[in-house]
Every structure is written in structure tokens, then in C-alpha cells.
Amino acid sequence: MTDETRPDDGRTPSDLPEPQGRPDFLPSDEQREQPGRRSETVSSEWGDPSGRPAFGAQGSPDDRTRPSDDPHRGRPPYGAPDSFSAPGSFSTPDSFGRPDFVGHTPGDAARGNPPHDNSTRVFENPSFGGPAGPPPPSNALGMGAGWAPPPAHGAGPSGAAAGRRGPSTGVLVVVAVIIALVASLAGSLGTYLLTRSSGSTDPNYSLGPAPTGATNRPPDSVAGVAARVLPSVVSLEVGNGSSTEGATGSGFLIKDGYVVTNNHVVVMAAKGGEIRIMFNNRKTTTGRIVGRDPGSDLAVVKPEETFGTPEITLGNSDQVVVGDPVIAIGSPLGLTGTVTTGIVSSLNRPVIAGDESGTSTEEPAYISAIQTDAAINPGNSGGPLVNGRGEVVGVNSAIATLSRSVTSQSGSIGLGFAIPVNQARRVAQELVTTGKAKRPKIGIVLDKDYKGPGVRIASDSVEGRPPVDANGPAAKAGLKGGDVIMELDGLRLQDGNELIALIRSKAPGSKISVKYQRAGQERTATLTVTAEGDPAPTPS
């Protein structure tokens, strides 16, 4: 039965009872006239009591209350079904017709309609151009309590959902204060842990006893060599006798209680000064100069007492090779008994040494030195340079520095130089026996202006002396003025200082192989080193 065929029982739509269950639904796009109300058009979609556009509604919300001039306004487009079905709610008829509502509401019971199956509601849109349905119930558009959907969760009494409220300002302030306090406590604790004093004492703290062990060392170790050599090394303090100026140096004890040292260490005492000698056992005595040789920077001193000090062992400097380990012992800066180690860095290094103050009028010393990186400092001069067996191979004499002045001198930069012990042995022996050392020579005068390779013999006489001494070693070997000496004993010469140092390192009577050039042609010769004259014995 449709609404057109139902009897109204003499009641108007306004007399219908208020629905108590589900609301009645109205078909869309029907103009209905009600007394006292203007024409209304209901959209084909289900109305929303809030006034918002319904699902699928077209146009603005006001379109639902305006009279429709378009017979198709609000209907689904052509080709689309005029009804839709949701599970358990609506079903779509197979043909278009007027709408039929199926349900079980109190309004149906009041009209005398039989109950219907509530599992499915059927809604049919009227066919295009079909007659309008019955007038709606009086509360269809009244949006009363029976029409609107259930209030949303959390809705207030007025039906509007209340918004979720966050924590109050007071709660936020409390939380912020708590966070600040926690952060402050954490920072204070960290500061305490990082800056707390470590000076607290622990009465039970102990590092345990020192490990035990022997102090004996192998004889060939540095400690073993130093233990054997140190007792024979002495330190010297020299004054000039007229002022507070003085010099310090080192020396070592040789046969019969003589001390070998550098000439520049004792040069002040040669002018009336005093020499004081301190031994390794801290006992001191005075000493006197036996002889000195400025040309080799060597001197021999005789102490008044040796206190049973053992003599040192002399080695052979001709057996020294580059890379050999060496030990330097002396009194740098007055620090007696100092031991440093290194290796032989080079051999036959030409060095010009002499008085450290640079004020001496004596001739400079030309040394064909042993170069070492063992630390040698002012005060080491005259001390021994020994090999791994404890044998003296050199006498420490000079160091290379980055800068030098009259009043100050820098220390070691790893470039130390020692007089070969074979030369020191010969000179010391001559000084003890005669008081004067022989001066080796080959009888030539060098051309100081020559800048080419090798060393050239002067072409003309120099200060009345001929370029080559008649009957001298060079003349006997066939050398002449203007010849250029290229090598000496297989060592290629760089300058005249190197040739002088090599000749002075030789003992008189030794033979030397010479390679020289004359008129562009290379020649060789062998000559025998001689001395300037046999020195006459002089008293010390």
C-alpha cells in the first residue's frame, strides 16, 4: 500500500503522532505545498539536519529551500540509477515508480499499516514526470528530536560536539617548572662530577713495590761501555788568572797520567792562567800544560794527582766507517759525566776550528773530522768519542750551529765533529816527547782565487814563496805550478781547506796518491808527506 491509498482517518498531516522510532524519509525533488509554508524542494539525497549539503548534493545549501524550475534538478544524471541501496538499509526496485517506504515505525502502527521487515528498507525515486507523493509528515522538515541523527560522541546538551580541551595553563606551568628543576639538577651533577677535586686522600692507596732486577749490563751495551769509560774522563776549568773569565772543557786520561784535551780549552792558561781538573769521583787537582798544537787544536795537560784513575783505551780511526755506533762523553755546560749516543754520520769532513771566542791570534786548526749526530755541546770539547768497544776513535772538538755570536752559542743540532784519534795519538806523543807537534806538508802554495773543480796550484810565487817547493814532496812527484789536483787518496776535493785538512791528518812519512790535471790531461802521482822540520825538545 502506498501513501496515496492509505486512509487518513480524518486526520491532517499535522495530527499525526510524533515518531518515536526511526524518522520517516521523504522522496526527493517533490514540490509540496503545506499551509502557511512556502514551496520547498527536497534534494534527492538524504537531508542533513545541520543544513550542510547532503551526500551528492549539487549547488549551495540554499538550493534545497528554493522552488525548483528544473524538473530534473536534484535527480541523478541520466543513465544513473535513481536509487541506491546500503546493506541493511535500502534496496533499489527493478522499475521506476513512486517511492515506497518500507519500515516499522510508530507512524505505521498508528495508520494501521501492517508491520514490515526491518532488515531492508526500499526507496524508489519517482519516475520522471510521475505524480508527486503524499504530503510529508508535519515533522519531516521540522528537524525535531525524532529527525536528527544521534548526537556525536562527546556532544553537549545542545547537540553540538564539545571540542577536546588540552591541559590548562597552570598544568603547563607546573610541568615547565619540573623540567627546569630536573635540568638544573642534572647540570649541577655533571658539573660536580667534572670539576670535583681529585685531592682526596686514600689511606689504603698503594702502587706496590718497585720491581727487582740487577743493574749489571752487557759489556757491549751503551751502559756497559759508559761504565768502563766514565772513570777515565775528566772535566777542566780554566781561568786566565787576571779576571773572572774562564773556560770549561773535557779530557781523558792516557798512559802515564797525561790528559788529552783541545787547545782552545786551555789557551787561557798558556797566558798565566790556572787549570783545575775534576775526576769522575769528584776529586779535584791542578794541572799544567805539557804542550799544545793550535794547527790541530790538540793539547796535553799533566795533572798533579790522578787518584788511581785508569787510563782509557785508544782505538784506530782508520777502521771507522759511516754508520758505526759511537758514544760521546764529557761535561757539556759543566754537567760532568754526561753520556750521549749516535752514529758516525760522515768521514773526512773539513772543519776549521780554534778559539771559541774568535779573539785568538793563533792560526786556525784544519781538521779532517769524523762527523757524528751524538749530542755535543759547549763543554764537550776535548772529551772522547768512543766506539761500541769503548775505544777512543775521536776527540770531540767542534759543532755546527745555526747562529753564533761572541757572547753566546747555541747547542747541538746533531752536527758534531771529532779529531780522528790516529792524529790525536801522533800529536799527543809529539807534545809529550818534544813539547811541539810536527806540521805535515807536501810543499805547494794554493791559488786562492781559483773557483773551478779541484784545487789549483798557484802559477806564480806568493809572498816570495814559489808555487812548488824545490825538493819538496810535490816537486819530487812531478807536480808543477798551475796543475789542478782533483783527488787525494781517491777522495775528490771540493776546495783548498779540504786538501789542507787531509794533509795535516797524515803522519809524516805516509804516502798519498794524487790525481791531477795539466793542460786538460789527467795524470797521477804518489808523494810522501814530510814535516816542516823536526821540532826541538822544549821544556813544559
C-alpha positions as CSV (number, residue, x, y, z in Angstrom):
1,M,0.0,0.0,0.0
2,T,1.3,3.4,-0.9
3,D,0.7,6.7,0.8
4,E,-1.9,7.6,-1.8
5,T,-4.1,4.7,-0.9
6,R,-3.9,4.9,2.8
7,P,-6.9,6.4,4.6
8,D,-6.1,9.4,6.7
9,D,-8.7,8.5,9.3
10,G,-9.9,12.1,9.2
11,R,-6.6,13.5,10.4
12,T,-4.4,16.0,8.7
13,P,-0.7,15.5,8.5
14,S,-0.2,17.8,11.5
15,D,-2.3,15.4,13.6
16,L,0.0,12.5,13.0
17,P,1.7,11.4,16.2
18,E,5.3,12.3,16.7
19,P,7.6,9.5,15.5
20,Q,9.1,7.5,18.4
21,G,11.4,5.3,16.4
22,R,13.2,5.9,13.1
23,P,12.1,9.1,11.2
24,D,10.1,8.9,8.1
25,F,12.0,9.6,4.9
26,L,10.8,11.8,2.1
27,P,11.4,11.3,-1.6
28,S,13.4,13.9,-3.3
29,D,12.5,16.5,-5.9
30,E,8.8,16.8,-5.0
31,Q,7.2,20.1,-4.5
32,R,4.9,20.1,-1.6
33,E,2.6,22.7,-0.5
34,Q,1.7,23.0,3.1
35,P,-0.5,25.5,4.7
36,G,1.3,28.6,5.8
37,R,4.6,27.4,4.3
38,R,6.3,28.3,1.0
39,S,7.1,25.7,-1.6
40,E,10.1,23.6,-0.8
41,T,12.2,21.3,-2.8
42,V,13.9,18.3,-1.1
43,S,17.1,17.0,-2.6
44,S,17.4,13.5,-3.9
45,E,19.9,12.9,-1.2
46,W,19.1,12.5,2.5
47,G,18.8,15.7,4.3
48,D,21.3,16.8,7.0
49,P,19.6,18.5,10.0
50,S,22.7,20.7,10.3
51,G,21.9,22.3,7.0
52,R,25.1,21.2,5.2
53,P,24.8,19.8,1.7
54,A,23.8,16.2,1.6
55,F,25.9,13.5,0.1
56,G,26.0,14.1,-3.6
57,A,24.1,17.4,-3.4
58,Q,24.7,19.9,-6.1
59,G,24.8,23.6,-5.6
60,S,24.7,25.6,-2.5
61,P,22.7,24.6,0.6
62,D,20.1,27.3,-0.2
63,D,19.1,25.3,-3.3
64,R,17.1,22.9,-1.0
65,T,14.6,25.5,0.0
66,R,14.1,27.2,-3.3
67,P,11.2,26.1,-5.7
68,S,12.6,24.0,-8.5
69,D,12.1,25.2,-12.0
70,D,14.1,22.3,-13.4
71,P,12.1,19.0,-13.4
72,H,15.4,17.1,-13.2
73,R,17.0,19.2,-10.6
74,G,18.5,17.1,-7.8
75,R,18.0,13.9,-9.6
76,P,20.8,11.6,-10.6
77,P,22.1,12.1,-14.1
78,Y,20.6,10.2,-16.9
79,G,21.8,6.7,-17.1
80,A,22.4,6.5,-13.3
81,P,20.1,4.7,-11.0
82,D,17.5,6.7,-9.3
83,S,18.0,4.9,-6.0
84,F,20.8,3.3,-4.1
85,S,20.9,0.6,-1.5
86,A,23.1,0.2,1.5
87,P,23.4,-3.1,3.3
88,G,20.7,-3.5,5.8
89,S,19.1,-0.1,4.9
90,F,17.8,0.3,1.4
91,S,17.1,-1.7,-1.7
92,T,16.6,-0.5,-5.2
93,P,13.4,-1.6,-7.2
94,D,13.8,-3.0,-10.6
95,S,11.5,-0.4,-12.1
96,F,10.9,3.2,-11.6
97,G,7.7,4.2,-9.8
98,R,6.6,6.2,-7.0
99,P,8.5,5.9,-3.8
100,D,7.6,3.3,-1.3
101,F,8.9,3.3,2.2
102,V,9.2,0.1,4.0
103,G,9.9,0.1,7.6
104,H,8.4,-0.4,11.0
105,T,7.8,2.9,12.8
106,P,5.2,4.1,15.3
107,G,3.7,6.1,12.5
108,D,2.9,2.9,10.5
109,A,1.2,1.4,13.5
110,A,-0.8,4.5,14.0
111,R,-2.0,4.4,10.5
112,G,-3.0,0.8,10.7
113,N,-0.3,-0.4,8.3
114,P,0.9,-3.9,8.8
115,P,4.5,-4.3,10.0
116,H,7.2,-4.7,7.5
117,D,10.5,-6.5,7.5
118,N,13.0,-4.2,9.1
119,S,16.0,-5.9,7.5
120,T,15.6,-3.9,4.3
121,R,14.2,-0.6,3.5
122,V,13.2,0.1,0.0
123,F,13.2,3.5,-1.5
124,E,12.2,4.3,-5.0
125,N,12.5,7.5,-6.8
126,P,9.5,8.6,-8.7
127,S,9.8,8.1,-12.4
128,F,10.5,11.1,-14.4
129,G,7.3,13.2,-14.7
130,G,5.4,10.9,-12.3
131,P,2.9,12.3,-9.8
132,A,4.1,13.7,-6.6
133,G,3.9,11.6,-3.4
134,P,1.7,12.3,-0.4
135,P,2.4,15.3,1.8
136,P,5.2,14.8,4.3
137,P,4.6,14.4,8.0
138,S,4.3,17.5,9.9
139,N,7.7,17.0,11.5
140,A,9.6,16.0,8.3
141,L,11.3,19.3,7.9
142,G,10.9,20.4,11.5
143,M,14.2,18.9,12.4
144,G,12.9,17.8,15.8
145,A,14.2,15.3,18.1
146,G,13.0,12.4,16.0
147,W,14.6,13.6,12.8
148,A,18.3,14.4,13.6
149,P,20.9,11.6,13.8
150,P,22.2,10.7,17.2
151,P,24.5,13.3,18.8
152,A,28.2,12.8,18.2
153,H,30.3,11.3,21.0
154,G,31.0,14.0,23.5
155,A,28.2,16.3,22.3
156,G,26.8,18.7,24.8
157,P,23.2,19.2,25.7
158,S,22.7,21.5,22.8
159,G,23.7,18.7,20.3
160,A,27.0,20.4,19.3
161,A,30.1,18.3,19.9
162,A,32.3,19.8,22.5
163,G,36.0,20.2,21.4
164,R,38.8,18.4,23.2
165,R,40.4,20.6,25.7
166,G,44.2,20.5,26.3
167,P,45.9,20.9,29.6
168,S,45.3,24.1,31.4
169,T,47.8,26.9,31.7
170,G,48.5,26.0,35.3
171,V,49.4,22.4,34.4
172,L,51.7,23.6,31.7
173,V,53.5,26.0,34.1
174,V,53.9,23.2,36.7
175,V,55.3,20.9,34.0
176,A,57.8,23.5,32.8
177,V,58.9,24.2,36.4
178,I,59.5,20.5,37.0
179,I,61.5,20.2,33.7
180,A,63.6,23.2,34.6
181,L,64.3,21.8,38.1
182,V,65.3,18.4,36.6
183,A,67.6,20.0,34.0
184,S,69.2,22.2,36.7
185,L,69.9,19.2,39.0
186,A,71.3,17.2,36.0
187,G,73.6,20.1,35.1
188,S,74.8,20.6,38.7
189,L,75.5,16.9,39.0
190,G,77.5,16.9,35.7
191,T,79.5,20.0,36.8
192,Y,80.3,18.4,40.1
193,L,81.5,15.2,38.5
194,L,83.7,17.1,36.1
195,T,85.1,19.6,38.5
196,R,85.3,17.7,41.8
197,S,88.6,17.9,43.5
198,S,90.9,14.9,42.9
199,G,92.9,15.8,46.0
200,S,91.1,13.5,48.3
201,T,93.4,11.1,50.0
202,D,93.1,7.3,50.3
203,P,95.0,5.9,53.3
204,N,95.0,2.4,51.7
205,Y,96.3,3.5,48.3
206,S,99.5,1.8,47.2
207,L,101.3,1.4,43.9
208,G,103.1,-1.7,45.1
209,P,106.8,-2.3,45.5
210,A,109.3,-1.5,42.7
211,P,110.3,-4.5,40.6
212,T,113.6,-6.0,41.5
213,G,116.4,-6.6,39.0
214,A,120.1,-6.4,38.5
215,T,121.9,-3.2,37.4
216,N,124.6,-5.1,35.6
217,R,124.5,-4.6,31.8
218,P,126.2,-6.4,29.0
219,P,129.7,-5.1,28.3
220,D,128.9,-4.2,24.7
221,S,125.8,-2.2,25.6
222,V,125.8,1.6,25.9
223,A,125.5,1.3,29.7
224,G,128.3,-1.3,29.8
225,V,130.6,0.9,27.6
226,A,129.8,4.0,29.6
227,A,130.6,2.2,32.9
228,R,134.1,1.4,31.6
229,V,134.9,4.7,30.0
230,L,133.5,7.2,32.5
231,P,136.2,6.8,35.2
232,S,138.9,7.9,32.7
233,V,137.0,11.1,31.6
234,V,137.8,14.4,33.4
235,S,136.4,18.0,33.3
236,L,138.6,21.1,33.2
237,E,138.0,24.6,34.4
238,V,140.5,27.2,33.1
239,G,141.0,30.8,34.2
240,N,143.3,33.4,32.8
241,G,144.5,34.5,36.3
242,S,143.6,38.2,35.9
243,S,139.8,38.2,35.7
244,T,136.7,36.1,36.3
245,E,136.7,35.0,32.7
246,G,137.3,31.3,32.1
247,A,136.6,28.3,30.0
248,T,135.4,24.8,30.6
249,G,136.0,21.6,28.7
250,S,136.6,17.9,29.0
251,G,139.6,15.5,28.6
252,F,140.6,11.9,29.0
253,L,143.4,10.2,30.8
254,I,146.1,8.3,28.7
255,K,149.2,6.4,29.6
256,D,151.3,7.8,32.5
257,G,148.6,10.0,33.8
258,Y,148.5,12.6,30.9
259,V,145.3,14.2,29.9
260,V,144.4,14.9,26.2
261,T,142.1,17.8,25.5
262,N,141.6,20.6,23.0
263,N,144.0,23.5,22.6
264,H,141.1,26.1,22.6
265,V,140.1,24.8,26.1
266,V,143.5,25.5,27.8
267,V,144.6,28.5,25.7
268,M,143.8,30.9,28.6
269,A,146.1,29.0,30.9
270,A,149.0,29.5,28.4
271,K,148.9,33.2,29.4
272,G,149.4,32.6,33.1
273,G,146.0,31.1,34.0
274,E,145.2,28.1,36.2
275,I,143.8,24.7,35.3
276,R,141.7,22.7,37.7
277,I,140.9,19.1,36.9
278,M,138.0,17.2,38.3
279,F,137.8,13.4,38.0
280,N,134.8,11.2,37.8
281,N,135.0,10.5,41.5
282,R,134.5,14.3,42.2
283,K,138.1,14.7,43.4
284,T,139.9,17.7,42.0
285,T,143.5,18.8,41.4
286,T,145.5,21.3,39.5
287,G,147.3,20.7,36.2
288,R,149.9,22.2,33.9
289,I,150.2,22.4,30.1
290,V,152.7,19.9,28.6
291,G,152.3,21.1,25.1
292,R,149.7,22.3,22.6
293,D,149.3,22.4,18.9
294,P,147.0,25.2,17.5
295,G,147.2,23.7,14.0
296,S,145.4,20.5,15.1
297,D,143.6,22.0,18.1
298,L,145.1,19.5,20.5
299,A,146.9,19.9,23.8
300,V,148.3,17.7,26.6
301,V,147.9,18.5,30.3
302,K,149.6,16.9,33.3
303,P,147.5,16.7,36.5
304,E,149.3,16.8,39.9
305,E,147.3,13.8,41.1
306,T,145.3,11.1,39.3
307,F,143.7,9.4,42.3
308,G,144.2,6.0,40.8
309,T,142.1,6.8,37.7
310,P,142.5,4.2,35.0
311,E,143.8,5.2,31.5
312,I,141.5,5.0,28.6
313,T,142.0,2.7,25.6
314,L,142.8,4.3,22.2
315,G,141.3,2.8,19.0
316,N,142.1,3.1,15.3
317,S,140.2,5.8,13.5
318,D,141.2,4.4,10.1
319,Q,138.8,1.5,10.8
320,V,135.8,3.7,11.4
321,V,133.0,3.6,8.8
322,V,129.9,5.6,8.4
323,G,127.1,4.2,10.4
324,D,129.2,2.9,13.3
325,P,127.6,3.5,16.7
326,V,129.5,6.0,18.8
327,I,129.2,7.4,22.3
328,A,130.2,11.0,23.3
329,I,131.2,11.6,26.9
330,G,132.1,14.9,28.6
331,S,130.9,17.8,30.6
332,P,128.6,20.0,28.5
333,L,127.8,23.2,30.2
334,G,129.7,22.0,33.3
335,L,127.5,18.9,33.7
336,T,130.2,16.3,34.4
337,G,129.8,12.7,33.3
338,T,127.3,13.3,30.5
339,V,126.8,10.4,28.0
340,T,125.2,10.8,24.6
341,T,125.0,8.3,21.8
342,G,124.7,8.5,18.0
343,I,126.4,7.1,14.9
344,V,129.2,8.2,12.6
345,S,127.5,10.4,10.0
346,S,130.4,11.1,7.8
347,L,134.2,10.9,7.5
348,N,136.9,13.4,6.3
349,R,134.7,16.4,6.9
350,P,136.8,19.5,6.6
351,V,136.4,21.7,9.7
352,I,138.2,24.9,10.7
353,A,138.3,25.1,14.5
354,G,140.1,27.2,17.0
355,D,139.5,29.6,19.8
356,E,135.7,29.7,20.6
357,S,135.8,33.4,21.4
358,G,137.2,34.2,18.0
359,T,139.7,36.6,19.5
360,S,142.8,34.4,19.4
361,T,145.7,35.5,17.2
362,E,146.8,31.9,16.7
363,E,146.4,30.1,13.4
364,P,143.2,28.2,12.9
365,A,143.0,24.4,13.1
366,Y,142.3,22.5,9.9
367,I,140.6,19.2,10.9
368,S,139.6,16.3,8.6
369,A,136.9,15.4,11.1
370,I,134.6,12.5,12.0
371,Q,131.1,13.8,11.8
372,T,128.5,12.4,14.3
373,D,125.0,13.1,15.4
374,A,125.7,12.3,19.0
375,A,124.9,15.4,21.0
376,I,128.0,17.6,21.5
377,N,127.6,20.9,23.3
378,P,129.9,23.6,24.7
379,G,131.9,21.9,27.4
380,N,132.2,18.6,25.5
381,S,135.3,19.9,23.8
382,G,138.3,17.6,24.4
383,G,136.2,14.7,25.6
384,P,136.4,11.2,24.0
385,L,134.2,9.8,21.2
386,V,134.3,6.0,21.7
387,N,133.1,3.1,19.6
388,G,131.0,0.1,20.7
389,R,134.0,-1.5,22.4
390,G,134.8,1.6,24.5
391,E,137.9,2.5,22.4
392,V,138.6,6.2,21.6
393,V,138.1,6.9,17.9
394,G,138.0,10.7,18.1
395,V,138.4,13.8,20.2
396,N,135.3,16.0,20.3
397,S,136.3,19.4,19.1
398,A,133.6,21.4,17.2
399,I,129.9,21.6,16.5
400,A,127.9,23.3,13.7
401,T,125.3,25.8,14.8
402,L,122.6,27.8,13.1
403,S,123.9,31.1,14.6
404,R,126.9,32.2,16.6
405,S,127.9,35.3,18.4
406,V,130.8,36.4,20.6
407,T,128.7,36.3,23.7
408,S,126.5,33.3,23.1
409,Q,126.5,30.0,21.3
410,S,123.7,27.7,20.5
411,G,123.7,24.0,21.4
412,S,123.8,20.8,19.4
413,I,121.8,20.4,16.2
414,G,123.1,16.9,15.5
415,L,126.3,18.0,13.8
416,G,129.3,17.3,15.9
417,F,132.9,16.9,14.8
418,A,135.8,15.0,16.3
419,I,139.5,14.9,15.5
420,P,140.5,11.3,14.4
421,V,142.2,9.5,17.2
422,N,145.1,8.5,15.0
423,Q,146.0,12.1,14.5
424,A,145.5,12.8,18.2
425,R,147.7,9.9,19.1
426,R,150.6,11.2,17.0
427,V,150.2,14.8,18.2
428,A,149.9,13.9,21.8
429,Q,153.0,11.7,21.6
430,E,155.0,14.5,20.0
431,L,153.8,17.0,22.5
432,V,154.8,14.8,25.4
433,T,158.2,14.0,24.0
434,T,159.2,17.4,22.4
435,G,156.5,19.8,23.6
436,K,155.7,20.6,19.9
437,A,153.9,18.8,17.1
438,K,155.2,18.3,13.6
439,R,153.4,20.0,10.8
440,P,152.8,17.7,7.8
441,K,153.2,19.2,4.4
442,I,153.6,18.4,0.6
443,G,155.4,21.6,-0.4
444,I,152.9,23.6,-2.5
445,V,151.1,27.0,-2.5
446,L,147.5,27.1,-3.5
447,D,145.7,29.6,-5.8
448,K,143.1,31.2,-3.5
449,D,141.3,32.8,-6.5
450,Y,140.6,29.6,-8.3
451,K,136.8,28.7,-8.5
452,G,136.8,25.6,-10.7
453,P,136.7,21.9,-9.7
454,G,139.5,20.6,-7.6
455,V,142.4,22.6,-6.2
456,R,144.9,24.5,-8.4
457,I,148.5,25.1,-7.5
458,A,149.5,28.7,-7.8
459,S,151.2,29.7,-11.1
460,D,153.4,32.4,-9.7
461,S,155.2,33.0,-6.4
462,V,153.2,34.1,-3.5
463,E,154.8,36.5,-1.0
464,G,158.2,35.4,-2.2
465,R,157.5,31.7,-1.9
466,P,157.5,29.6,-5.1
467,P,154.3,27.7,-6.1
468,V,156.1,24.3,-5.6
469,D,158.9,23.9,-3.0
470,A,162.1,22.7,-4.6
471,N,163.0,19.2,-3.5
472,G,159.6,19.0,-1.7
473,P,157.2,16.1,-1.8
474,A,155.1,17.6,-4.7
475,A,158.1,18.6,-6.8
476,K,159.6,15.1,-6.4
477,A,156.3,13.6,-7.6
478,G,156.4,15.8,-10.7
479,L,153.7,18.4,-9.9
480,K,154.2,22.0,-11.2
481,G,152.6,25.4,-10.8
482,G,149.2,25.6,-12.5
483,D,148.4,21.9,-12.1
484,V,144.9,21.2,-10.7
485,I,144.7,18.5,-8.1
486,M,141.4,16.6,-8.5
487,E,141.7,13.7,-6.0
488,L,143.7,12.8,-2.9
489,D,143.7,9.1,-1.9
490,G,140.6,8.6,-4.0
491,L,138.7,11.4,-2.4
492,R,137.5,14.1,-4.8
493,L,138.5,17.5,-3.5
494,Q,136.0,20.4,-3.1
495,D,138.3,23.2,-2.0
496,G,141.7,24.1,-0.6
497,N,140.6,23.8,3.0
498,E,139.7,20.1,2.5
499,L,143.2,19.5,1.0
500,I,144.9,21.2,3.9
501,A,142.9,19.2,6.5
502,L,143.6,15.9,4.8
503,I,147.4,16.6,4.6
504,R,147.5,17.6,8.3
505,S,145.7,14.5,9.3
506,K,148.5,12.4,7.9
507,A,151.6,11.4,9.8
508,P,155.0,12.5,8.3
509,G,156.4,9.7,6.1
510,S,153.0,8.5,4.9
511,K,152.4,8.1,1.2
512,I,149.5,9.8,-0.7
513,S,148.1,9.1,-4.1
514,V,147.3,12.2,-6.1
515,K,145.3,12.6,-9.3
516,Y,145.8,15.9,-11.1
517,Q,145.2,17.7,-14.5
518,R,147.7,19.5,-16.6
519,A,146.7,21.2,-19.9
520,G,143.4,19.3,-19.8
521,Q,145.1,15.9,-19.4
522,E,144.6,13.8,-16.3
523,R,147.7,12.4,-14.6
524,T,148.5,10.5,-11.3
525,A,151.4,10.6,-8.9
526,T,152.4,9.3,-5.5
527,L,154.1,11.6,-3.0
528,T,155.4,11.2,0.6
529,V,154.3,13.5,3.3
530,T,157.0,15.4,5.2
531,A,157.2,17.7,8.2
532,E,158.2,21.3,8.2
533,G,161.2,20.5,10.4
534,D,162.0,18.2,13.3
535,P,160.9,20.1,16.4
536,A,163.5,20.6,19.1
537,P,162.5,19.5,22.6
538,T,161.3,22.3,24.7
539,P,160.6,22.3,28.5
540,S,157.0,22.4,29.5
